[in-house]
Amino acid sequence: MAAQEQQQPQSRDTEIEDEVPEAPPATPDAQASAATQGVDDLLDEIDGVLESNAEEFVRAFVQKGGQ
Amino acid sequence: MRVMGSETEYGIHAPSAPGANATMMSARVIQAYAQITRQKTAGGAETRWDYTDEEPLHDARGWTLERSAADPSQLTDQPPVLDAEAVALAYGRQELEADGSDETGSLLMNMVLGNGARLYVDHAHPEYSSPEVTNPLAAVTWDAAGDLVALAAVRKLAADPELPPINLYKNNTDNKSVSYGSHENYLMPRSVPFGEIVRGLTPFFVTRQVICGAGRVGLSQDGSRPGYQISQRADFFEAEVGLETTIRRPIINTRDEPHATADKYRRLHVIIGDANLSQVSNYLKFGTTAMVLSLIEAGQAPRIELHEPVAALQEVSHDTSLSTTVRLLDGRRVTALDIQWIYYEAAAKLAQETGVSDAVSGDGHTQGVLERWESVLTLLGSNPPAAASSVEWLAKLALLEGYRRRDGLEWGDARLGLVDLQWSDIRPEKGLYYRMLARERMQRLVDDGAIARAAVEPPADTRAFFRGKCVSTFGKQVVGASWDSVIFDVPGIGKLQRVPTREPLRGTESLTGELFRKHATAEGFLGELLGPPPAPRG
């Protein structure tokens, strides 16, 4: 996830901002699994927030026209 | 940088009362906020919108649409009359009765807020139109303030045991073929030919979604084709240029209602954007568009023309790999990022020439926009997931991909549709954007305190200051207001006093703050503002 490790093809010398606050793990594998763990924690939290009965809830969200 | 503002139409839904009338629910939202602010006047009437200067049928290309040829939804210069009969005509009497209310005549449809914004019922949605601001950071702040205003109304309604709770969503489609807008407005000199605006803006508008699209589960207007796309709005656009906003939506909207001195200014009404919760996407949406308008005004907009802009808009939206190419009139094929880089380079060059991006003598905003714009484009070209903390469609996609990986969901699965919808729930405990923000997975540009202040206080540097302060200081005597007027009814003076505010950069705190501090009464205030100087006293 570390922005600096990916050099973009354009010939730009501007430093790329570090967009992600967490320090990057050393290897790509460790990095990927840490990222997955982070997402799984997030999903666990969101599971508890999501409306129950997704199908029914989504179907009932019907809007009148707007601009 | 430039006078600008936002408009947000919220999706509205009462899960426990499916089929409830959307216009009446929207009016309840406005009513709830009025109860909170107590800005209703003593007589029970709201601060009415002054429709005198609304001209929704004026076309920037130089003509006026006949009223008889207009779609009824285009007649926004008439106050909406929401009585039981009108609602029944529009939506059927059965629905009215099912909603359990027929006392609609007294519902509040329109408010002017102390922060200078307008909160009202637009068609079948509550809409917040931000006060005029002068830079993209303030645009983000007062736009987010609208979400706080809407949240306060939602909380108030949820506390009422008599009525079903109402949810509001800052999104742009119900995924069943209906879309509702999030608009931007930019002040421009009238002298810029409209054709130049169309030519200069179209390739930019087709491609800016890669930095400010909000992301959408489902392809096509009714969302029936499984998949994920960059923009909420792209599939609803059918024309390149036009006056309509609700039908045959055009990439460039020609509504010519300057809400200001008409021979000097035009208000560019932009209807193609997605509603943004991501502060960085929202900031870049306003900041980069303002800079492209400066390019057009300087005659330095990139000379690129798309072969088929509407098709290109949708092709770009449907390709989350950012690799699809669109055809230019000269035969070249380029990616959306290529086009964004062309605009970036031109904008950076002009800013350097004019000095607005200078660290010391610049305008204090252009350099920040350029830096963000460059860093986001660079990440999108090299490592898009790293841009997920700033670019809204990528943030939403990361969450959706998490669900797909963990639970093996296909794009057509209703849970992914729910994640998309609930992303934009404006309640921080339910809205998934806000859950991501709380975990610092989304970047903040403006802190919560500044947004809370902006829900109450107007910006200091536009006429919104005057409008907002009039409402919050002399609310009982303000009987009407609009973008370019405030109307007073002062006891003892026979006629209404209309104060025109046709110069967007007047009525500021530095010009009128002292007047508000000096006068405790509307009589004294208006006396100094409008009247002949009071006779000298001994």
Chai-1 contact restraints between the chains, C-beta under 6 A:
chainA,res_idxA,chainB,res_idxB,connection_type,confidence,min_distance_angstrom,max_distance_angstrom,comment,restraint_id
A,M1,B,A386,contact,1.0,0.0,6.0,A-B,restraint_1
A,A3,B,A386,contact,1.0,0.0,6.0,A-B,restraint_2
A,Q6,B,S382,contact,1.0,0.0,6.0,A-B,restraint_3
A,Q6,B,N383,contact,1.0,0.0,6.0,A-B,restraint_4
A,Q8,B,T378,contact,1.0,0.0,6.0,A-B,restraint_5
A,Q8,B,G381,contact,1.0,0.0,6.0,A-B,restraint_6
A,Q8,B,S382,contact,1.0,0.0,6.0,A-B,restraint_7
A,I16,B,S375,contact,1.0,0.0,6.0,A-B,restraint_8
A,I16,B,T378,contact,1.0,0.0,6.0,A-B,restraint_9
A,E17,B,S375,contact,1.0,0.0,6.0,A-B,restraint_10
A,E19,B,A386,contact,1.0,0.0,6.0,A-B,restraint_11
A,E19,B,S389,contact,1.0,0.0,6.0,A-B,restraint_12
A,V39,B,G402,contact,1.0,0.0,6.0,A-B,restraint_13
A,L43,B,G402,contact,1.0,0.0,6.0,A-B,restraint_14
A,L43,B,R406,contact,1.0,0.0,6.0,A-B,restraint_15
A,V49,B,K430,contact,1.0,0.0,6.0,A-B,restraint_16
A,A54,B,A414,contact,1.0,0.0,6.0,A-B,restraint_17
A,A54,B,R415,contact,1.0,0.0,6.0,A-B,restraint_18
A,A54,B,L418,contact,1.0,0.0,6.0,A-B,restraint_19
A,E55,B,A414,contact,1.0,0.0,6.0,A-B,restraint_20
A,F57,B,L418,contact,1.0,0.0,6.0,A-B,restraint_21
A,V58,B,A414,contact,1.0,0.0,6.0,A-B,restraint_22
A,V58,B,G417,contact,1.0,0.0,6.0,A-B,restraint_23
A,V58,B,L418,contact,1.0,0.0,6.0,A-B,restraint_24
A,A60,B,P18,contact,1.0,0.0,6.0,A-B,restraint_25
A,F61,B,H13,contact,1.0,0.0,6.0,A-B,restraint_26
A,F61,B,D174,contact,1.0,0.0,6.0,A-B,restraint_27
A,F61,B,L421,contact,1.0,0.0,6.0,A-B,restraint_28
A,V62,B,D174,contact,1.0,0.0,6.0,A-B,restraint_29
A,V62,B,K176,contact,1.0,0.0,6.0,A-B,restraint_30
A,Q63,B,G11,contact,1.0,0.0,6.0,A-B,restraint_31
A,Q63,B,D174,contact,1.0,0.0,6.0,A-B,restraint_32
A,Q63,B,V178,contact,1.0,0.0,6.0,A-B,restraint_33
A,K64,B,A22,contact,1.0,0.0,6.0,A-B,restraint_34
A,K64,B,A124,contact,1.0,0.0,6.0,A-B,restraint_35
A,G65,B,V178,contact,1.0,0.0,6.0,A-B,restraint_36
A,G65,B,T246,contact,1.0,0.0,6.0,A-B,restraint_37
A,G66,B,E9,contact,1.0,0.0,6.0,A-B,restraint_38
A,G66,B,H123,contact,1.0,0.0,6.0,A-B,restraint_39
A,G66,B,H125,contact,1.0,0.0,6.0,A-B,restraint_40
A,G66,B,Y180,contact,1.0,0.0,6.0,A-B,restraint_41
A,G66,B,G181,contact,1.0,0.0,6.0,A-B,restraint_42
A,Q67,B,G181,contact,1.0,0.0,6.0,A-B,restraint_43
A,Q67,B,T245,contact,1.0,0.0,6.0,A-B,restraint_44
A,Q67,B,T246,contact,1.0,0.0,6.0,A-B,restraint_45
